[in-house]
Amino acid sequence: MPTASHSPAAPYKKSLALLASLFFMWGFITVINNTLLPHLRSVFDLNYTQTTLIESVWFIAYGVMGMPSAFLIERIGYKNALIVGLAVMAIGAAGMVPAAQIPSYGVTLFALFIIASGITLLQVAANPYVAVIGPPESAESRLTLVQAFNSMGTFFAPYFGGYLILSRTVGGNALAGTEISLEQRLADAHATQLPYILVAVVLVILALIIWRAKLPTLGASTRRANAEERKHLSLWSHRNLVFGIPAIFIYLIAEIGVANLFINFAILPEIAGITPAQAANYLVLLWGGMMVGRFAGAFIMRVFPADRTLAVFALFSMVVMIGAATLHGPAAMWCLVLVGLGHSIMFPTIFALGIKGLGPLTEEGSGLLITAIAGGALVVAQGWLADTIGLQNSFWLTVVCEVYIIFYALWGSRPTDVQEPEVLA
């Protein structure tokens, strides 16, 4: 029976490639929201708080479904969990069709919650799988590399959403402050139907492919420790996990706040003064920076320690966010573009550092870290700040988030109470 210390290159190459397609898909769907939000803001005439509440509902699903997903995986196994997750996402994507036809703000929120619930299940299953499928010392590099395909999905999504949603609507081609009639808003609402129909079809196809695929299963030591073992093991004795949970939570506030408010920020007259459709093209560069950063980071961490690499990327992110909060004109917009590069390695590196040394507790630790993705729900707090003190000043919240990531990289990520590495069967 192969162990986690063996190279995954030969036996697990196909499995990793298949998992990479899942990472691509959930990144793609998540970032469609970045083009969906300014669209819905126009359709339903929302303020920033109401707009960011849409994304908050998306991330509330992680908080609600994170640990239930871990328990479900224990009962049905990783492969079946991936299939169920894709099926749930397809149902949610299909639900966006009646939401657009009505149109209904409430039904839209519900459909997005269903999609996010499916993604949560995929995240809880796929992230620890990739982390333990090869040598423990290269877990951060391996997970960052596969997460690069997630960023590839985020790179193409703005093109997809910009072309099929924003460019086909009146609101998507209007400058900030332009009045749009009720009839035009209703017509714009229908633009989301085709993109989500296409997404639902692709998700069903992926579920069928995984159903027929042969994926290696995690060995007994990666399953929940039995009651007797649990008496001697505690998740809370692992400093890297204890500080890693808020690190994921806080990082998501930073990433989602920047991405979701990017288009609204870029179209301001005092920043770039462009249309939402044009701003979507610059959003592509932000996600492109994340993709490039993850591919580069995967190789950098083969030479330099993951915690030090994380600290450098976080410091860079803090500097450019200070620029976004203080500069004017296109320079401020370009600072937001550059933060994609700084944010690139944060999630996979924090995740891998957080589960390092958990041994048989890896599955539960993964569930807690994925639950912490609910931090993205607090983007509504940045929406409230934008309404209260101005959109640009709201980015000081992101600066504070970067400071915590630096702290985690330099001290909080150091493992304690290290357990034996997991075994693959």
C-alpha positions in Angstrom: 0.0 0.0 0.0 1.6 3.3 -1.1 2.2 5.9 1.6 2.1 9.6 1.6 5.9 9.7 1.4 6.0 8.2 -2.1 6.0 10.3 -5.2 2.6 10.8 -6.7 3.9 11.4 -10.2 3.1 7.9 -11.7 0.1 6.5 -9.8 -1.7 9.7 -9.0 -1.0 11.8 -12.1 -4.4 11.2 -13.6 -6.1 11.8 -10.2 -4.4 15.1 -9.8 -5.3 16.2 -13.3 -9.0 15.3 -12.7 -8.9 17.2 -9.4 -7.3 20.2 -11.1 -10.5 20.3 -13.4 -12.6 20.6 -10.2 -10.4 23.4 -8.9 -10.8 25.2 -12.2 -14.6 24.9 -12.2 -15.2 26.2 -8.7 -12.9 29.1 -9.3 -14.7 29.8 -12.5 -18.1 29.8 -10.9 -17.0 31.8 -7.9 -15.6 34.7 -10.0 -18.6 34.8 -12.2 -20.1 36.5 -9.1 -17.7 39.4 -9.6 -19.4 40.3 -12.9 -22.8 39.2 -11.5 -22.7 41.7 -8.6 -22.5 44.9 -10.6 -25.2 43.4 -12.9 -27.5 42.7 -10.0 -26.8 46.1 -8.5 -28.1 47.7 -11.6 -31.1 45.3 -12.1 -32.4 45.6 -8.5 -31.1 49.2 -7.9 -29.0 48.1 -4.8 -26.7 50.0 -2.6 -23.2 48.7 -1.7 -24.4 46.9 1.4 -27.2 45.1 -0.4 -24.8 44.3 -3.3 -22.1 42.7 -1.0 -24.9 40.9 0.9 -25.3 38.7 -2.2 -21.7 37.6 -1.8 -22.1 37.2 2.0 -24.9 34.7 1.4 -22.5 32.8 -0.9 -19.9 32.5 1.9 -22.4 31.9 4.7 -22.8 28.5 2.9 -19.2 27.7 3.8 -19.9 28.4 7.5 -23.1 26.4 7.5 -21.9 23.4 5.4 -18.2 23.1 6.2 -18.4 20.6 9.1 -21.5 18.8 7.8 -19.5 18.2 4.6 -16.6 16.6 6.6 -19.1 14.3 8.3 -20.7 13.4 5.0 -17.3 12.5 3.5 -16.8 10.1 6.4 -20.0 8.3 5.6 -19.9 8.2 1.7 -16.2 8.6 0.9 -14.3 11.2 -1.0 -15.3 10.1 -4.5 -19.0 10.1 -3.9 -18.7 13.4 -2.1 -17.2 14.9 -5.2 -20.1 13.6 -7.3 -22.7 14.9 -4.8 -20.9 18.3 -4.6 -21.0 18.7 -8.4 -24.7 17.6 -8.6 -25.6 20.2 -5.9 -23.8 22.9 -7.8 -25.6 21.9 -11.0 -29.0 22.2 -9.2 -28.1 25.6 -7.9 -26.9 26.8 -11.3 -30.2 25.7 -12.8 -32.0 27.6 -10.1 -30.5 30.8 -11.5 -32.7 30.5 -14.6 -36.1 31.0 -12.8 -34.4 33.6 -10.6 -33.6 35.6 -13.7 -36.9 35.0 -15.3 -39.0 36.3 -12.4 -36.7 38.2 -11.6 -36.2 37.8 -7.9 -33.5 39.0 -5.5 -34.5 36.3 -2.9 -34.5 33.4 -5.4 -31.1 34.6 -6.7 -29.7 34.5 -3.1 -31.1 31.0 -2.5 -29.7 29.6 -5.8 -26.3 31.1 -5.0 -26.4 29.5 -1.6 -27.1 26.1 -3.1 -24.1 26.5 -5.6 -21.8 27.5 -2.7 -22.9 24.5 -0.6 -21.8 22.2 -3.4 -18.5 24.0 -3.7 -18.0 23.7 0.1 -18.3 19.9 -0.2 -15.8 19.9 -3.1 -13.4 22.0 -1.1 -13.5 19.9 2.1 -12.8 16.8 0.0 -10.3 18.0 -2.6 -8.0 20.2 -0.6 -6.8 17.6 2.0 -6.7 15.0 -0.7 -4.1 17.0 -2.7 -2.2 17.9 0.4 -1.6 14.2 1.5 -1.3 12.6 -1.9 2.4 13.1 -2.0 5.4 13.9 0.2 4.4 16.0 3.3 7.4 18.3 2.8 6.0 19.4 -0.6 2.3 19.7 0.4 2.3 23.5 0.2 3.9 23.5 -3.2 1.6 20.7 -4.6 -1.6 22.4 -3.3 -0.5 25.8 -4.6 0.2 24.2 -8.0 -3.2 22.6 -8.2 -4.8 25.8 -6.9 -3.2 27.6 -9.9 -5.8 25.8 -12.0 -8.4 27.3 -9.7 -6.9 30.7 -10.6 -7.0 29.7 -14.3 -10.8 29.4 -13.8 -10.9 32.8 -12.2 -8.9 34.2 -15.1 -11.4 33.1 -17.7 -14.6 33.8 -15.7 -14.6 37.6 -16.1 -14.3 37.2 -19.9 -17.2 34.8 -19.8 -19.3 36.9 -17.5 -18.3 40.2 -19.1 -19.3 38.9 -22.6 -22.4 36.9 -21.8 -23.8 39.2 -19.0 -22.3 42.7 -18.9 -21.7 43.4 -22.6 -25.3 42.2 -23.5 -27.0 44.5 -21.0 -27.8 48.2 -20.9 -26.5 48.5 -17.3 -23.2 46.8 -18.3 -22.5 49.4 -20.9 -23.5 52.5 -19.0 -21.2 54.9 -17.2 -21.6 55.3 -13.4 -24.6 57.5 -12.5 -26.6 56.7 -15.7 -30.3 56.4 -15.1 -31.8 53.0 -16.3 -35.5 52.5 -16.8 -37.5 49.7 -15.1 -38.1 48.0 -18.5 -34.4 48.0 -19.2 -33.6 46.5 -15.8 -36.1 43.7 -16.5 -34.6 43.0 -19.9 -31.1 43.0 -18.3 -32.1 40.4 -15.7 -32.6 37.7 -18.3 -29.0 37.9 -19.4 -27.9 35.5 -16.6 -29.9 32.6 -17.9 -27.6 31.4 -20.7 -24.4 31.5 -18.7 -25.8 29.4 -15.9 -27.4 26.9 -18.2 -24.0 26.3 -19.7 -22.4 26.0 -16.3 -25.0 23.5 -15.2 -24.4 21.3 -18.2 -20.6 21.3 -17.7 -21.1 20.4 -14.0 -23.2 17.4 -14.9 -20.6 16.2 -17.4 -17.8 16.5 -14.8 -19.9 14.5 -12.3 -20.3 11.7 -14.8 -16.6 11.7 -15.6 -15.7 11.4 -11.8 -18.3 8.7 -11.4 -16.5 6.6 -14.0 -13.0 7.5 -12.8 -10.8 5.4 -10.5 -9.6 7.5 -7.7 -7.3 6.2 -4.9 -9.0 6.3 -1.5 -7.5 7.8 1.7 -6.2 5.2 4.1 -7.6 4.4 7.5 -5.3 6.8 9.3 -6.9 9.7 7.5 -10.4 8.8 8.7 -11.7 10.1 11.9 -9.8 8.7 14.8 -11.9 6.2 16.9 -13.3 7.2 20.3 -10.3 5.8 22.2 -7.7 7.6 20.1 -9.7 10.8 20.3 -9.2 10.9 24.0 -5.5 11.5 23.4 -5.8 13.9 20.4 -7.0 17.5 20.2 -7.3 19.8 17.2 -6.7 22.7 19.6 -3.2 21.6 20.5 -2.0 22.4 17.0 -1.0 26.1 16.9 -0.8 26.1 13.1 -4.5 25.1 12.9 -5.7 27.4 15.7 -4.2 30.4 14.1 -4.8 29.1 10.6 -8.5 29.1 11.0 -8.7 32.9 11.5 -6.0 33.3 8.9 -8.3 31.7 6.2 -11.3 33.7 7.6 -9.4 37.0 7.4 -7.8 36.3 4.1 -11.2 35.7 2.5 -12.4 39.1 3.7 -9.4 40.6 1.9 -9.7 38.6 -1.4 -13.4 38.8 -1.8 -13.7 42.5 -0.8 -11.2 43.5 -3.4 -12.6 41.2 -6.2 -16.2 42.1 -5.6 -15.8 45.8 -5.4 -13.2 46.0 -8.1 -15.6 46.9 -10.9 -17.5 49.4 -8.8 -14.2 51.0 -7.8 -12.7 51.1 -11.3 -15.8 52.9 -12.8 -15.6 55.8 -10.4 -14.9 59.0 -12.3 -12.0 59.9 -9.9 -10.4 56.4 -10.5 -10.6 55.1 -14.1 -14.0 56.4 -15.2 -14.7 53.4 -17.4 -17.9 51.3 -18.0 -18.5 48.0 -16.1 -17.9 46.0 -19.2 -14.5 47.6 -19.7 -13.7 47.2 -16.0 -14.3 43.5 -16.3 -11.3 43.3 -18.6 -9.1 44.7 -15.9 -10.6 42.3 -13.4 -9.2 39.6 -15.7 -5.7 40.9 -15.0 -6.3 40.7 -11.2 -7.2 37.0 -11.5 -4.5 36.5 -14.0 -2.0 37.7 -11.4 -3.3 35.1 -9.0 -2.8 32.4 -11.6 0.7 33.5 -12.4 1.6 33.9 -8.7 0.4 30.4 -7.9 2.3 28.7 -10.7 5.4 30.7 -9.6 4.8 30.2 -5.9 4.6 26.4 -6.4 8.2 26.4 -7.7 9.4 29.1 -5.3 8.3 27.0 -2.3 10.4 24.1 -3.6 13.5 26.3 -2.8 12.3 28.6 0.0 10.2 27.7 3.1 6.5 28.1 2.6 6.0 30.3 5.7 8.7 32.8 4.6 7.3 32.9 1.1 3.8 33.6 2.5 5.2 36.5 4.6 6.8 38.1 1.5 3.6 37.8 -0.6 1.6 39.3 2.3 3.9 42.2 2.8 3.7 43.0 -0.9 -0.2 42.8 -0.7 -0.2 45.2 2.2 1.9 47.8 0.3 -0.2 47.8 -2.8 -3.4 48.0 -0.8 -2.1 51.1 1.0 -1.7 52.4 -2.5 -5.2 51.5 -3.5 -6.6 53.3 -0.4 -4.6 56.5 -0.9 -3.8 57.1 -4.6 -6.1 58.5 -7.2 -6.7 57.9 -10.9 -5.8 54.7 -12.8 -2.8 54.2 -10.4 -5.3 53.2 -7.6 -7.0 50.7 -9.9 -3.6 49.2 -10.9 -2.8 48.7 -7.2 -6.0 46.6 -6.9 -4.8 44.6 -10.0 -1.4 43.9 -8.4 -2.9 42.6 -5.2 -4.0 39.6 -7.1 -0.4 38.6 -7.4 0.2 39.1 -3.7 -3.0 37.1 -2.7 -2.1 34.3 -5.1 -0.5 31.8 -2.8 -2.3 32.7 0.4 -5.2 30.3 0.5 -3.4 27.1 -0.5 -0.3 27.9 1.6 -2.3 28.8 4.7 -4.4 25.7 4.2 -1.4 23.4 3.8 0.4 24.9 6.8 -2.8 24.7 8.8 -3.3 20.9 8.4 0.5 20.1 8.7 1.1 17.5 11.3 -2.6 16.8 12.1 -2.3 13.1 11.2 -5.7 11.3 11.8 -7.3 14.7 12.5 -6.6 16.0 9.0 -10.1 15.5 7.8 -11.7 17.4 10.7 -9.0 20.1 10.5 -9.8 20.5 6.8 -13.5 20.9 7.6 -12.7 23.7 10.1 -10.4 25.5 7.6 -13.0 25.3 4.9 -15.7 26.5 7.3 -13.4 29.5 7.9 -14.0 30.5 4.2 -17.2 31.9 5.6 -15.0 34.9 6.3 -15.9 36.0 2.8 -19.4 36.7 4.1 -18.0 39.7 6.0 -17.5 41.4 2.7 -20.8 43.0 3.7 -18.9 44.9 6.4 -16.7 46.4 3.7 -19.9 47.2 1.8 -21.2 49.0 4.8 -17.8 50.9 5.2 -18.0 51.9 1.5 -21.5 53.3 2.1 -20.3 55.1 5.3 -16.8 56.4 4.7 -16.4 55.9 0.9 -15.5 53.0 -1.3 -11.8 53.8 -1.5 -11.4 54.3 2.3 -13.1 50.9 2.8 -9.9 49.2 1.5 -8.1 50.1 4.8 -9.9 47.0 6.1 -8.0 44.9 3.5 -4.7 46.5 4.8 -5.5 45.2 8.3 -6.2 41.8 7.0 -2.8 41.6 5.3 -1.1 42.4 8.6 -2.6 39.3 10.3 -1.4 37.1 7.4 2.1 38.4 8.0 1.8 37.5 11.7 0.5 34.0 10.8 3.4 33.4 8.3 6.1 34.5 10.8 4.8 32.8 14.0 1.3 31.4 14.0 2.0 28.8 11.3 4.7 26.9 13.3 3.4 23.4 13.9 3.0 21.9 17.4 2.0 18.4 18.6 2.9 16.9 15.2 1.2 13.5 14.4 2.2 10.8 11.9 1.6 11.6 8.2 -1.5 10.2 6.5 -1.5 7.0 4.5 -3.1 6.4 1.1 -4.7 3.1 0.1 
